[in-house]
Amino acid sequence: MGNSFFSLPMTNPKSPIQKPKLVKVVVTGIGLVSALGESLEASWQKLIAGKSGITLHQLFPELEPLPIGLIGEKPTSVKKLTQLVVSDALKDAGLSPPLADCAVVIGSSRSHQAEWEMLARQMSESDRLSYPLKTREMENWLETLPHMNAIAAARQIGAVGSVLAPMTACATGIWAIAQATSLLQTGQYQRAIAGAVEAPITPLTLAGFQQMGALAKTGAYPFDLHREGLVLGEGAAVFVLESAELAKQRQAKIYGEVLGFGLLNDAYHPNAPDPEGKSAIASIKQCLERSYLTAGDIDYIHAHGTATQLNDRIESMAIERLFPQKIAVSSTKGATGHTLGASGALGVAFSLLALQQQILPPCVGLQQPEFDLNLVTVARQHHIQCVLCFSFGFGGQNTVIALGKELYEENHQI
């Protein structure tokens, strides 16, 4: 696809330049699994009930007990999660494989790291005991390269078109949806499956975040005065994206429309965000401009809300600077944990259900807000026409996506 999704014009709504004719992209299917539940509906119901899937675990003897958002009794695999959510998304969209002419854009931040850690342990043990690794221990290592998860999804649905595997830290999920949207907007495909999958509960991942001082000791409390840090969680969410024309031809259920997105980078630090939030603010503005929206058009923001000191402070500053004080804000990481590359995809799924059901999801874990935001503490009914979902990843990779009720654009006066 080259750089087609960077070539969308950055027009000013007040300028005489006419809005380009791009294909409208809608979401017709969602597959999701999280620490809250093994389906979209189960996760959503527990979320709006204010439940959390985070519990204390000691999964590895070399590490102390930590709060973790685990799906089952023990860490799962990227392969298992991908098969589940891809199958669920197709079923939800009323589709069956093979889907030859379907683009696949599925990313992950850690990908098959668990398998690589296991292989490294086996190699270390082999060296220590001076015996070669058995063929069966090495034969599948090519299947664990970072891009192979997306290829496995393409095999699963019988797709023979474009296969992309973005890896942009915690921004991966929204980045994947943006890439897939661009493939449809520019007419290269009429259908894509896109999202992100993460199974990050490995000794190295936990030890790395712990060494940085980023992990919480008791739980995740986004935007709270007494927040402790992030809690790692497993999760995955993928979406069936289609041109509005194709969706209507087959009378598909439509969750909402992808109105636009913003993708920028701080170029500031390997893991700390720019303290002034310049790139985060610019990515929000870029998304609004590409979506032909104003800050006042937004009814709800699904925040990145990691419960770390820096992220929550800088994200709050950006929201306060750009949006009316009344705008509803919440983060769902207090319920699911931080699913790293999949976090933006989970956020998009919850945002689409908020649009569909006109319910604001709560900021689970929040007790004493530190910031002057309209933070949602209990799920409630609310008029929701347009939503923004934020993901601000390590390396300053900032992504923002705008979602709206389908046909919003036709009823909105630009």
C-alpha positions in Angstrom: 0.0 0.0 0.0 3.0 2.2 0.2 2.3 5.5 2.0 -1.2 5.9 0.8 -2.6 6.5 4.3 -0.3 9.4 4.8 -1.4 11.0 1.6 -4.9 12.0 2.9 -5.2 15.7 2.5 -4.8 17.9 5.5 -7.5 20.5 4.7 -8.9 23.2 6.8 -12.7 23.0 7.2 -12.9 26.8 6.6 -10.8 26.7 3.3 -12.4 26.6 -0.1 -10.8 23.2 -0.8 -13.5 20.6 -1.4 -13.7 17.5 0.7 -12.1 14.6 -1.3 -14.3 11.7 -2.3 -13.1 8.8 -0.2 -14.9 5.5 0.3 -16.9 5.4 3.6 -15.6 2.7 5.9 -17.8 1.0 8.4 -17.4 -1.7 11.1 -19.6 -4.8 10.6 -18.0 -7.3 13.0 -16.0 -7.4 16.2 -14.2 -10.2 17.9 -12.8 -9.5 21.4 -11.3 -11.3 24.3 -10.0 -9.8 27.5 -9.4 -10.5 31.2 -13.1 -9.5 31.6 -14.4 -12.3 29.5 -13.8 -14.5 26.5 -16.3 -12.7 24.2 -17.2 -9.1 23.3 -20.6 -9.3 25.1 -19.2 -10.8 28.3 -16.4 -8.2 28.5 -18.8 -5.4 27.8 -21.3 -6.5 30.4 -18.7 -6.8 33.1 -17.2 -3.4 32.1 -20.4 -1.5 32.4 -21.1 -3.2 35.7 -17.8 -1.7 37.0 -16.1 -5.1 37.3 -12.3 -5.7 36.9 -10.5 -8.7 35.5 -7.3 -7.8 37.3 -6.2 -10.2 40.1 -3.0 -10.9 42.0 -0.9 -13.7 40.5 2.6 -15.2 41.0 3.0 -16.9 37.7 6.8 -17.2 37.7 8.9 -18.2 40.7 11.6 -15.7 40.0 9.1 -12.8 40.2 7.0 -11.5 43.1 3.2 -11.6 43.0 1.8 -8.9 40.8 -1.7 -7.7 39.7 -2.3 -9.0 36.2 -5.2 -9.1 33.7 -5.2 -12.8 32.9 -7.8 -14.4 30.6 -7.5 -17.9 32.0 -5.7 -19.6 34.8 -2.3 -19.3 33.1 -0.8 -17.1 30.4 -2.3 -17.8 26.9 -0.7 -17.6 23.5 -0.9 -15.1 20.6 -1.9 -18.0 18.3 -4.8 -19.0 20.4 -6.1 -15.5 20.9 -5.8 -14.7 17.2 -7.8 -17.8 16.1 -10.5 -17.0 18.6 -11.1 -13.3 17.8 -10.8 -13.7 14.0 -13.4 -16.4 14.1 -15.7 -14.4 16.4 -15.3 -11.3 14.2 -16.3 -13.1 11.0 -19.2 -14.8 12.8 -20.4 -11.4 14.2 -20.2 -9.9 10.7 -22.2 -12.8 9.2 -19.3 -14.0 7.0 -17.6 -17.3 6.4 -14.2 -18.2 5.0 -12.7 -18.4 2.5 -12.5 -14.6 2.0 -9.9 -14.3 -0.8 -10.2 -10.6 -1.5 -9.9 -9.4 2.1 -7.0 -7.4 3.4 -5.5 -8.5 6.7 -3.9 -6.0 9.1 -3.2 -7.5 12.5 -0.5 -6.2 14.7 1.1 -6.9 18.1 3.6 -5.2 20.3 5.2 -8.3 21.8 4.0 -10.9 19.2 5.4 -14.4 19.9 7.8 -13.2 22.6 6.7 -16.0 25.0 7.8 -18.6 22.5 11.2 -16.9 22.0 11.8 -16.7 25.7 11.0 -20.4 26.0 13.4 -21.2 23.1 16.1 -19.0 24.7 15.7 -21.0 27.9 16.0 -24.3 26.0 19.1 -23.1 24.2 20.7 -22.0 27.5 20.0 -25.4 29.0 21.3 -27.1 25.9 24.6 -25.1 26.2 24.9 -25.8 29.9 24.4 -29.6 29.5 26.3 -29.7 26.1 23.6 -31.4 24.1 22.0 -30.1 20.8 18.5 -28.9 20.7 16.1 -31.5 19.2 14.7 -30.9 15.8 11.2 -30.6 17.2 12.3 -27.7 19.4 13.5 -25.7 16.4 11.2 -26.8 13.6 8.5 -24.2 14.2 10.6 -21.1 15.0 9.9 -19.5 11.7 6.2 -19.4 12.6 7.1 -17.2 15.6 8.6 -14.3 13.6 6.8 -11.0 14.4 4.8 -10.8 11.2 3.7 -14.5 11.2 0.6 -13.8 13.4 -1.0 -11.7 10.6 -0.1 -14.4 8.0 -1.7 -17.0 10.2 -4.9 -14.9 10.3 -4.8 -14.7 6.5 -4.5 -18.5 6.3 -7.3 -18.9 8.7 -9.7 -16.9 6.5 -8.3 -17.9 3.1 -7.2 -14.3 2.2 -4.7 -13.9 -0.6 -4.5 -10.1 -0.7 -2.4 -7.6 1.3 -1.2 -8.8 4.7 0.3 -6.1 7.1 1.7 -6.6 10.6 2.2 -3.2 12.3 4.3 -3.1 15.5 4.1 0.4 17.0 4.1 -0.3 20.8 0.8 0.6 22.5 -0.3 2.5 19.4 -0.4 -0.8 17.3 -4.2 -1.4 17.5 -5.3 1.9 16.2 -2.5 2.0 13.7 -3.7 -1.3 12.3 -7.3 0.0 11.9 -6.0 3.1 10.3 -3.9 1.2 7.7 -6.9 -1.1 6.9 -9.2 2.0 6.6 -6.8 3.5 4.1 -6.8 0.4 2.0 -10.6 0.6 1.8 -10.9 4.4 1.5 -8.6 4.4 -1.5 -10.5 1.6 -3.2 -7.8 -1.1 -3.0 -10.1 -3.4 -1.2 -13.8 -3.4 -0.1 -13.2 -5.5 3.0 -10.4 -5.9 5.6 -10.0 -7.6 8.9 -7.9 -5.5 11.3 -6.9 -5.2 14.9 -4.3 -6.3 17.4 -3.5 -9.3 19.6 -1.3 -9.4 22.7 -0.2 -12.1 25.1 2.4 -10.1 27.1 2.6 -12.1 30.3 6.1 -13.4 30.1 9.0 -13.2 32.6 11.0 -10.8 30.5 8.1 -8.4 29.8 7.1 -8.3 33.5 10.7 -7.9 34.7 11.3 -5.1 32.1 8.4 -3.0 33.2 9.2 -3.7 36.8 12.8 -2.5 36.3 11.4 0.7 34.8 9.3 1.2 37.9 6.1 1.3 35.8 4.2 -1.6 37.3 1.4 -1.2 40.0 1.5 -3.2 43.2 -2.2 -3.6 43.8 -4.2 -2.6 40.7 -4.8 -0.1 37.9 -6.4 3.3 38.8 -6.4 5.6 35.8 -6.5 9.3 36.5 -6.6 8.7 40.3 -4.6 10.8 42.7 -3.2 7.6 44.2 -2.5 5.7 41.0 0.5 3.3 41.2 1.3 2.5 37.6 0.1 0.1 34.9 -1.1 -3.4 35.1 -0.3 -5.8 32.2 -3.2 -7.6 30.7 -3.8 -10.1 27.9 -6.3 -9.3 25.2 -7.2 -9.1 21.6 -9.7 -7.3 19.4 -10.2 -7.5 15.6 -12.7 -5.9 13.3 -14.3 -6.5 10.0 -14.1 -3.3 8.1 -16.1 -2.9 4.9 -17.0 -0.2 2.4 -20.4 1.3 3.3 -21.6 0.2 -0.1 -20.7 -3.4 0.4 -22.1 -3.5 3.9 -25.4 -2.1 2.7 -25.5 -4.5 -0.3 -25.4 -7.4 2.0 -27.6 -5.7 4.7 -24.9 -6.1 7.3 -25.2 -4.9 10.9 -23.2 -1.7 11.2 -21.5 -0.7 14.5 -20.3 2.6 13.3 -18.1 4.5 10.8 -14.4 5.2 10.9 -14.4 9.0 10.4 -10.7 9.6 10.4 -7.4 9.2 12.3 -4.2 10.9 13.3 -0.8 9.3 13.4 2.3 11.2 14.7 5.4 10.7 16.7 7.1 12.7 19.5 10.7 11.9 18.4 11.5 12.7 22.0 12.5 9.7 24.1 12.5 5.8 24.0 9.7 5.5 26.6 8.9 8.8 28.3 6.3 11.1 26.5 7.0 14.6 25.5 6.3 16.6 28.8 4.5 19.3 26.8 2.4 16.7 24.9 3.0 18.6 21.7 2.7 15.5 19.4 -0.2 14.1 21.3 -2.1 17.3 20.9 -1.1 17.5 17.2 -2.3 14.0 16.6 -5.7 14.8 18.1 -5.9 17.9 15.9 -4.9 15.9 12.9 -7.6 13.4 13.5 -10.3 16.0 14.0 -9.2 17.8 10.8 -9.2 14.6 8.7 -12.6 13.7 10.1 -14.0 17.2 9.4 -15.0 17.5 13.1 -14.4 20.1 15.7 -13.6 19.4 19.4 -17.2 20.4 20.2 -18.6 17.6 18.0 -17.0 14.9 20.3 -19.3 13.4 22.9 -16.9 10.9 24.5 -13.2 10.2 24.7 -11.9 6.8 25.3 -8.6 7.8 26.9 -5.3 5.9 26.8 -5.3 6.2 30.6 -2.5 3.8 31.6 -2.5 4.9 35.3 1.1 5.9 35.2 2.1 9.3 36.5 3.4 10.7 33.3 0.8 9.5 30.8 -2.3 10.4 32.8 -0.9 13.9 33.6 0.0 14.7 30.0 -3.1 13.2 28.5 -5.3 15.1 30.9 -3.4 18.3 30.0 -4.1 17.7 26.3 -7.8 17.0 26.9 -8.2 20.1 29.1 -6.5 22.2 26.4 -8.5 21.1 23.4 -12.0 20.1 24.6 -14.9 21.5 26.5 -14.9 20.6 30.2 -18.2 18.8 29.9 -16.9 16.1 27.5 -17.1 12.6 29.0 -13.8 10.8 29.5 -12.9 7.3 30.7 -10.2 4.7 30.4 -11.0 1.0 30.5 -7.6 -0.2 31.6 -8.6 -0.4 35.2 -10.9 -3.3 34.1 -8.8 -5.1 31.4 -5.3 -4.1 32.4 -2.9 -2.6 29.8 -2.9 -4.9 26.8 -0.1 -3.0 25.2 -0.4 -3.3 21.4 -4.0 -4.5 21.7 -5.1 -1.7 24.0 -6.2 0.7 21.3 -8.1 -2.1 19.5 -10.0 -2.9 22.8 -10.7 0.8 23.2 -12.1 1.0 19.7 -14.4 -2.0 20.4 -15.7 -0.5 23.7 -16.1 2.9 21.9 -18.2 1.3 19.2 -20.4 -0.4 21.8 -20.8 2.9 23.5 -22.0 4.4 20.2 -24.3 1.5 19.5 -25.9 1.3 23.0 -25.5 5.0 24.0 -23.8 4.0 27.2 -20.6 5.6 28.6 -18.3 2.9 30.0 -16.8 3.7 33.4 -13.2 4.4 34.5 -13.0 1.3 36.7 -10.6 1.7 39.6 -11.0 5.5 39.8 -11.7 6.7 43.4 -10.2 10.2 43.8 -9.7 12.0 40.5 -6.5 14.1 40.3 -7.6 16.1 37.2 -10.3 18.5 36.3 -12.0 16.2 33.7 -15.5 14.9 33.4 -14.4 11.4 34.3 -17.1 8.6 34.0 -17.1 6.7 37.3 -20.3 4.7 36.8 -21.8 3.6 33.4 -24.7 5.7 32.3 -26.9 6.5 29.3 -25.7 9.4 27.2 -26.3 10.8 23.8 -23.2 9.7 21.8 -22.8 10.6 18.1 -19.0 10.9 17.8 -16.2 9.3 19.8 -12.4 9.7 19.9 -10.1 6.9 21.0 -6.5 7.6 22.0 -3.4 5.5 22.1 -0.1 7.0 23.1 2.7 4.4 22.9 6.3 4.1 23.9 8.6 6.0 21.6 6.0 8.8 21.4 3.9 6.9 18.9 0.6 8.8 19.1 -2.6 7.5 17.4 -6.1 8.9 17.6 -9.2 7.6 15.8 -12.6 9.1 15.3 -15.7 6.9 15.2 -19.2 8.0 14.5 -22.7 6.6 14.2 -23.1 5.5 10.6 -24.5 8.2 8.3 -23.4 10.8 10.8 -21.5 12.6 8.1 -24.6 13.0 5.9 -26.5 14.7 8.7 -23.7 16.9 9.8 -23.3 20.4 8.4 -19.6 21.1 7.8 
